[in-house]
């Protein structure tokens, strides 16, 4: 199950919630101040990176940066697509 993050408009605290895929509500109660004035924020997912660096058993820095860049491009594409859809384009 994915972990979603919600930012509180009242206290600016970010709350994480483990929610079934597809069941993510638009907002949840802030765990810090209990306000329901929250919204989902885009966050980087945990991903398995490769290829492995044979010397240390870890992904190379280049592979890590490539994966992070791809995640950010995908997130930006989703935001742009949703915005255009909401605008009726």
PAFI-377737 format. One line per field, with one value per residue: residue number from 0; residue in one letter; x, y, z of N, C-alpha, C, O, CB in turn. Coordinates in nm, 4 decimals. Each point is the difference from the previous one (the first is absolute). Glycine has a CB too. Layout:
BEGIN
resi: [NUM	...]
resn: [A	...]
nX: [X	...]
nY: [Y	...]
nZ: [Z	...]
caX: [X	...]
caY: [Y	...]
caZ: [Z	...]
cX: [X	...]
cY: [Y	...]
cZ: [Z	...]
oX: [X	...]
oY: [Y	...]
oZ: [Z	...]
cbX: [X	...]
cbY: [Y	...]
cbZ: [Z	...]
***
This chain:
BEGIN
resi: [0	1	2	3	4	5	6	7	8	9	10	11	12	13	14	15	16	17	18	19	20	21	22	23	24	25	26	27	28	29	30	31	32	33	34	35	36	37	38	39	40	41	42	43	44	45	46	47	48	49	50	51	52	53	54	55	56	57	58	59	60	61	62	63	64	65	66	67	68	69	70	71	72	73	74	75	76	77	78	79	80	81	82	83	84	85	86	87	88]
resn: [X	X	X	X	X	X	X	X	X	X	X	X	X	X	X	X	X	X	X	X	X	X	X	X	X	X	X	X	X	X	X	X	X	X	X	X	X	X	X	X	X	X	X	X	X	X	X	X	X	X	X	X	X	X	X	X	X	X	X	X	X	X	X	X	X	X	X	X	X	X	X	X	X	X	X	X	X	X	X	X	X	X	X	X	X	X	X	X	X]
nX: [0.0844	0.1470	0.1216	-0.2600	0.2208	-0.2872	0.1871	-0.1748	-0.1149	0.0905	0.3036	0.1056	-0.0873	0.1123	-0.2636	0.2052	-0.3072	0.1435	-0.2287	-0.0581	0.1966	-0.2426	-0.0074	0.1676	-0.2677	0.0596	0.1201	0.1162	-0.1067	0.2766	0.1020	-0.0059	-0.2966	-0.1793	0.0427	-0.2166	0.2339	0.1401	0.0555	0.0924	0.2899	0.0570	0.1251	0.2253	-0.2077	0.2089	0.1276	0.1266	0.2360	0.0692	0.2361	0.0323	0.2264	0.0990	0.0728	-0.2732	-0.1800	-0.0642	-0.1683	0.2953	-0.0558	-0.1202	-0.2345	-0.0770	-0.0410	-0.1869	-0.2045	-0.0256	-0.0711	-0.2393	-0.1407	-0.0086	-0.1325	-0.2368	-0.0710	-0.0219	-0.2042	-0.2012	-0.0068	-0.0684	-0.2422	-0.1468	0.0211	-0.1423	-0.2378	-0.0682	-0.0205	-0.2399	0.3151]
nY: [-0.1172	0.2250	0.0876	0.2046	0.2126	0.1222	0.2823	0.0227	0.2327	-0.0084	-0.0375	0.0284	-0.3203	-0.1307	-0.1788	-0.2358	-0.0909	-0.3060	0.0999	-0.3130	0.0979	0.2369	0.1504	0.3017	0.1221	0.2183	-0.0540	-0.2203	0.1701	0.1810	-0.2986	0.3286	0.0611	-0.3008	0.1911	-0.2023	0.2469	-0.3120	0.0791	-0.3074	0.1452	-0.1296	-0.2114	-0.0748	-0.2669	-0.0919	-0.0169	-0.2811	0.2379	-0.2134	0.1628	-0.0552	0.2290	-0.3292	0.1903	-0.0301	-0.2679	0.3145	-0.0039	0.0775	0.2484	-0.0996	-0.1543	0.2490	0.1903	-0.2028	-0.0152	0.3150	0.0427	-0.2053	0.1419	0.2780	-0.1154	-0.1257	0.2698	0.1656	-0.2031	0.0334	0.3151	0.0055	-0.1980	0.1712	0.2733	-0.1135	-0.1246	0.2783	0.1392	-0.2287	-0.1169]
nZ: [0.0000	-0.1977	0.2729	-0.1183	0.1007	0.1108	-0.0412	0.2872	-0.2222	0.3192	-0.0174	-0.3292	0.1240	-0.2836	0.1407	-0.1256	-0.0728	-0.0186	-0.2590	-0.0865	-0.2407	-0.0025	0.3002	-0.0933	0.1908	-0.2143	0.2997	0.1893	0.2321	-0.0657	0.1325	0.0896	0.0549	-0.0204	-0.2947	-0.1388	-0.1062	-0.1558	-0.2947	-0.0276	0.0560	-0.2845	0.2360	-0.2029	-0.0306	0.2088	-0.3221	0.0813	-0.0859	-0.2183	-0.1169	0.3043	-0.0152	-0.0943	0.2528	0.1566	-0.1064	-0.1583	-0.2718	-0.1137	0.1867	-0.2797	0.1461	0.1835	-0.2437	-0.1596	0.2403	0.0337	-0.3040	0.0142	0.2465	-0.1509	-0.2678	0.1644	0.1489	-0.2685	-0.1306	0.2426	-0.0202	-0.3070	0.0252	0.2196	-0.1616	-0.2535	0.1646	0.1313	-0.2956	-0.1076	-0.1136]
caX: [-0.0844	0.0814	-0.0046	-0.0296	0.0303	-0.0960	0.0481	-0.1039	-0.0040	-0.0036	0.1273	0.1056	0.0558	-0.0256	-0.0431	0.0059	-0.1086	0.0039	-0.1371	-0.0150	0.0096	-0.1294	-0.0904	0.0597	-0.0911	0.0597	0.0609	-0.0142	0.0233	0.1408	0.0339	0.0582	-0.1008	-0.1311	-0.0747	-0.0290	0.0376	0.1242	-0.0038	0.1056	0.1170	0.0821	0.1228	0.0771	-0.0219	0.1172	0.0158	0.1207	0.0836	0.1000	0.0704	0.0765	0.1438	0.0547	0.0907	-0.0670	-0.1335	-0.0981	-0.0139	0.0936	-0.0613	-0.0631	-0.1269	-0.0894	-0.0449	-0.0881	-0.1292	-0.0648	-0.0439	-0.1146	-0.1128	-0.0445	-0.0638	-0.1300	-0.0891	-0.0345	-0.0923	-0.1317	-0.0579	-0.0375	-0.1142	-0.1187	-0.0349	-0.0628	-0.1309	-0.0888	-0.0298	-0.0830	0.0804]
caY: [0.1172	0.1212	0.0994	0.1322	0.1090	0.1088	0.1219	0.0717	0.1426	0.0738	-0.0001	-0.0341	-0.1324	-0.1007	-0.1260	-0.1149	-0.0955	-0.1239	-0.0084	-0.0909	0.0636	0.0374	0.0462	0.1173	0.1146	0.1288	0.0553	-0.0778	0.0827	0.0213	-0.0684	0.0984	0.0939	-0.0622	0.0730	-0.0771	0.0863	-0.0565	-0.0410	-0.0944	0.0599	-0.0921	-0.0384	-0.1004	-0.1353	-0.0850	-0.0850	-0.0810	0.0538	-0.0899	-0.1252	0.0037	0.0216	-0.1285	0.0160	0.0326	-0.0578	0.1085	0.0614	0.1097	0.1325	0.0330	-0.0733	0.0618	0.1287	-0.0281	-0.0438	0.1161	0.0871	-0.0626	0.0131	0.1391	0.0225	-0.0677	0.0758	0.1237	-0.0374	-0.0270	0.1273	0.0739	-0.0691	0.0240	0.1418	0.0198	-0.0668	0.0842	0.1216	-0.0393	-0.0072]
caZ: [0.0000	-0.0069	0.1068	-0.0526	0.0911	-0.0020	0.0653	0.0731	-0.0290	0.1265	0.0734	-0.0965	0.0297	-0.1028	0.0586	-0.0898	0.0232	-0.0777	-0.0524	-0.1141	-0.1314	-0.0557	0.1053	0.0643	0.0065	-0.0368	0.1205	0.1236	0.1179	0.0341	0.1252	0.0915	0.0544	-0.0254	-0.1018	-0.1221	-0.1122	-0.0518	-0.1408	-0.0367	-0.0625	-0.0785	0.0686	-0.0727	0.0497	0.0201	-0.1171	-0.0080	-0.1051	-0.0562	0.0307	0.1224	-0.0038	0.0445	0.1135	0.1258	0.0060	-0.0036	-0.1325	-0.0244	0.0161	-0.1285	-0.0060	0.0971	-0.0534	-0.1129	0.0533	0.0610	-0.1096	-0.0654	0.0916	-0.0053	-0.1306	0.0019	0.0875	-0.0706	-0.1079	0.0584	0.0433	-0.1208	-0.0602	0.0829	-0.0111	-0.1305	0.0037	0.0815	-0.0772	-0.1126	-0.1230]
cX: [0.0895	-0.0166	-0.0205	0.0350	-0.1006	0.0585	-0.1193	0.0094	0.0062	0.1376	0.1202	0.0692	-0.0344	-0.0270	0.0080	-0.1108	0.0155	-0.1428	-0.0030	0.0042	-0.1410	-0.0982	0.0494	-0.0985	0.0737	0.0666	-0.0238	0.0207	0.1499	0.0291	0.0567	-0.1066	-0.1443	-0.0866	-0.0262	0.0283	0.1373	-0.0162	0.1172	0.1130	0.0760	0.1266	0.0690	-0.0276	0.1323	0.0078	0.1275	0.0791	0.0980	0.0719	0.0843	0.1474	0.0634	0.0883	-0.0719	-0.1379	-0.1104	-0.0128	0.1016	-0.0723	-0.0716	-0.1357	-0.1012	-0.0557	-0.0958	-0.1393	-0.0754	-0.0531	-0.1243	-0.1253	-0.0559	-0.0681	-0.1389	-0.1005	-0.0448	-0.0989	-0.1405	-0.0693	-0.0472	-0.1234	-0.1282	-0.0450	-0.0703	-0.1377	-0.1003	-0.0406	-0.0840	0.0734	0.0416]
cY: [0.1242	0.0881	0.1350	0.1047	0.1129	0.1185	0.0719	0.1485	0.0833	0.0107	-0.0355	-0.1332	-0.0954	-0.1328	-0.1090	-0.0976	-0.1189	-0.0296	-0.0956	0.0770	0.0269	0.0535	0.1268	0.1163	0.1288	0.0652	-0.0946	0.0957	0.0064	-0.0687	0.0972	0.0889	-0.0486	0.0767	-0.0925	0.0824	-0.0433	-0.0315	-0.0927	0.0739	-0.1070	-0.0280	-0.1085	-0.1382	-0.0697	-0.0940	-0.0804	0.0485	-0.1045	0.0751	0.0144	0.0253	-0.1252	0.0133	0.0186	-0.0617	0.1043	0.0516	0.1132	0.1332	0.0423	-0.0680	0.0598	0.1312	-0.0200	-0.0398	0.1172	0.0943	-0.0556	0.0130	0.1424	0.0314	-0.0621	0.0770	0.1292	-0.0277	-0.0239	0.1296	0.0801	-0.0619	0.0277	0.1452	0.0280	-0.0635	0.0837	0.1278	-0.0310	-0.0062	-0.1406]
cZ: [0.0000	0.1234	-0.0662	0.1048	-0.0216	0.0769	0.0631	-0.0320	0.1281	0.0654	-0.0868	0.0289	-0.1148	0.0696	-0.1054	0.0362	-0.0939	-0.0443	-0.1188	-0.1300	-0.0540	0.1022	0.0673	0.0006	-0.0373	0.1200	0.1164	0.1164	0.0286	0.1335	0.1043	0.0643	-0.0195	-0.0993	-0.1192	-0.1247	-0.0515	-0.1481	-0.0276	-0.0680	-0.0777	0.0782	-0.0795	0.0586	0.0278	-0.1191	0.0106	-0.1207	-0.0505	-0.1085	0.1262	-0.0270	0.0604	0.1234	0.1319	0.0130	0.0004	-0.1426	-0.0149	0.0182	-0.1275	-0.0118	0.0965	-0.0540	-0.1174	0.0498	0.0628	-0.1072	-0.0675	0.0861	-0.0059	-0.1334	-0.0024	0.0855	-0.0690	-0.1130	0.0540	0.0413	-0.1212	-0.0641	0.0791	-0.0125	-0.1324	-0.0067	0.0787	-0.0739	-0.1238	-0.1307	-0.0302]
oX: [0.1026	-0.1020	0.0811	-0.0065	-0.0383	0.0516	-0.1055	0.1076	0.0423	0.0431	0.1133	0.1015	-0.1083	0.0822	-0.0423	-0.0325	0.0211	-0.0859	0.0929	-0.0523	-0.0866	-0.1023	-0.0527	-0.0405	0.1229	0.0980	-0.0902	0.0387	0.0689	-0.0747	0.0084	-0.0026	-0.0936	-0.1174	0.0821	-0.0316	0.0990	-0.1117	0.1057	-0.0226	-0.0075	0.0679	-0.0632	0.0051	0.1046	-0.0968	0.0978	-0.0512	0.0331	-0.0441	0.0309	0.0556	-0.0234	0.0097	0.0476	-0.0590	-0.1144	0.0928	0.0324	-0.1225	-0.1047	-0.0966	-0.1184	-0.1199	-0.0992	-0.1007	-0.1209	-0.1113	-0.0920	-0.1083	-0.1215	-0.1007	-0.0951	-0.1160	-0.1174	-0.0947	-0.0981	-0.1200	-0.1102	-0.0922	-0.1044	-0.1198	-0.1017	-0.0927	-0.1147	-0.1082	-0.0411	-0.0618	0.0681]
oY: [0.0034	-0.0038	0.0424	-0.0267	0.0314	-0.0172	0.0143	0.0591	0.1156	0.1089	0.0024	-0.0314	0.0085	-0.0485	0.0203	-0.0182	0.0170	-0.0310	-0.0038	0.1111	-0.0874	0.0581	0.0380	0.0473	0.0058	0.0727	-0.0837	0.1151	-0.1019	0.0174	-0.0345	0.0158	0.0661	-0.0331	-0.0861	-0.0425	0.0714	-0.0089	0.0101	0.0910	-0.1188	0.0924	-0.0698	-0.0178	0.0398	-0.0698	0.0448	0.0043	-0.0935	0.1116	0.1116	-0.0481	-0.0301	-0.0939	-0.0490	0.0055	-0.0306	-0.0136	0.0690	0.0074	0.0646	0.0617	0.0096	0.0259	0.0719	0.0472	0.0125	0.0514	0.0749	0.0268	0.0194	0.0706	0.0612	0.0148	0.0365	0.0762	0.0423	0.0163	0.0547	0.0715	0.0285	0.0270	0.0694	0.0554	0.0162	0.0543	0.0914	0.0121	-0.0243]
oZ: [0.0680	0.0688	-0.0823	0.1200	-0.1127	0.1104	-0.0618	0.0092	-0.0034	0.0379	0.0482	-0.0620	-0.0578	0.0778	-0.1138	0.1173	-0.1201	0.0825	-0.0805	-0.0088	0.0023	-0.0363	0.1046	-0.1062	0.0039	-0.0157	-0.0033	-0.0205	-0.0041	0.0963	0.1178	0.1220	0.0450	-0.0163	-0.0317	-0.1112	0.0160	-0.0508	0.0624	-0.0797	0.0313	0.0446	-0.0794	0.1217	-0.0514	-0.0303	0.0598	-0.1119	0.0729	-0.0276	0.0420	-0.0988	0.1170	0.0791	0.1024	0.1079	0.0333	-0.0797	0.0966	-0.0089	0.0048	-0.0449	-0.0323	0.0097	-0.0122	-0.0527	-0.0193	0.0114	-0.0327	-0.0521	-0.0041	-0.0024	-0.0486	-0.0385	0.0063	-0.0198	-0.0612	-0.0219	0.0013	-0.0390	-0.0587	-0.0087	-0.0033	-0.0591	-0.0417	0.0228	-0.0715	-0.1058	-0.0996]
cbX: [-0.2885	0.0832	0.0702	-0.1771	0.2841	-0.2465	0.2991	-0.1045	-0.1745	-0.2773	-0.2415	-0.0674	0.0880	0.0653	-0.1091	0.2820	-0.1750	0.2895	-0.1428	-0.0827	0.3086	0.1405	-0.0150	0.2694	-0.2584	-0.2706	0.0574	0.0429	-0.2961	0.0797	0.0360	0.2104	0.2540	0.1290	0.0215	-0.1430	-0.2350	0.1680	-0.2190	-0.1448	0.0231	-0.1616	-0.0345	0.1741	-0.3192	0.0815	-0.2251	-0.0613	-0.0569	-0.0913	-0.0263	-0.2205	0.0027	-0.0189	0.1146	0.1858	0.2125	-0.0398	-0.2788	0.2564	0.2825	0.3230	0.2412	0.2485	0.3156	0.2996	0.2160	0.2624	0.3282	0.2627	0.2201	0.2875	0.3203	0.2315	0.2321	0.3204	0.2889	0.2024	0.2601	0.3322	0.2592	0.1936	0.2979	0.3183	0.2275	0.2172	0.2553	-0.1243	0.0131]
cbY: [-0.1282	-0.0052	-0.1794	-0.0669	-0.0938	-0.1458	0.0072	-0.2317	-0.1648	-0.1863	-0.0637	0.2739	0.0319	0.1693	0.0998	0.0465	0.1692	-0.0593	0.2401	-0.2671	-0.0288	-0.2281	-0.2730	-0.1228	-0.1222	-0.0440	0.3187	-0.3313	0.0400	0.2043	-0.1748	-0.0183	0.1194	-0.0573	0.3064	-0.0870	0.1229	-0.0868	0.2063	-0.2762	0.2925	-0.0063	0.1306	0.1884	-0.0512	0.0842	0.1189	-0.2064	0.3204	-0.3180	-0.1682	-0.1059	0.2872	0.0167	0.1468	0.2042	-0.1594	0.0771	-0.1289	-0.1507	-0.0022	-0.0355	-0.2182	-0.1334	0.0330	-0.1191	-0.2418	-0.0714	-0.0018	-0.1875	-0.1976	-0.0074	-0.0575	-0.2355	-0.1338	0.0188	-0.1441	-0.2395	-0.0529	-0.0071	-0.2081	-0.2066	-0.0096	-0.0485	-0.2410	-0.1459	0.0090	0.0864	0.2526]
cbZ: [0.0543	-0.3165	0.2367	-0.2663	0.1139	-0.1267	-0.1031	0.1756	-0.2033	-0.0074	0.1535	0.0307	0.3090	-0.2475	0.2763	-0.1465	0.1940	0.0454	0.1575	0.1488	-0.0475	-0.1339	-0.0683	0.0342	0.1748	-0.1630	-0.0817	-0.0901	0.0984	-0.2228	-0.2491	-0.2603	-0.0917	0.2448	0.1061	0.2351	0.0781	0.2776	-0.1300	0.0560	0.1523	-0.2642	0.3032	-0.1752	-0.0765	0.2857	-0.1984	0.2218	0.0268	0.0815	-0.2864	0.2018	-0.0993	-0.3144	-0.2576	-0.1068	0.0878	0.3188	-0.1033	-0.1520	0.1607	-0.0609	-0.0324	0.1770	0.0855	-0.0857	0.0603	0.1881	-0.0028	-0.0633	0.1545	0.1580	-0.0632	0.0059	0.1971	0.0769	-0.0656	0.1018	0.2020	0.0026	-0.0273	0.1692	0.1485	-0.0439	0.0256	0.1835	0.1534	0.2233	0.1404]
***
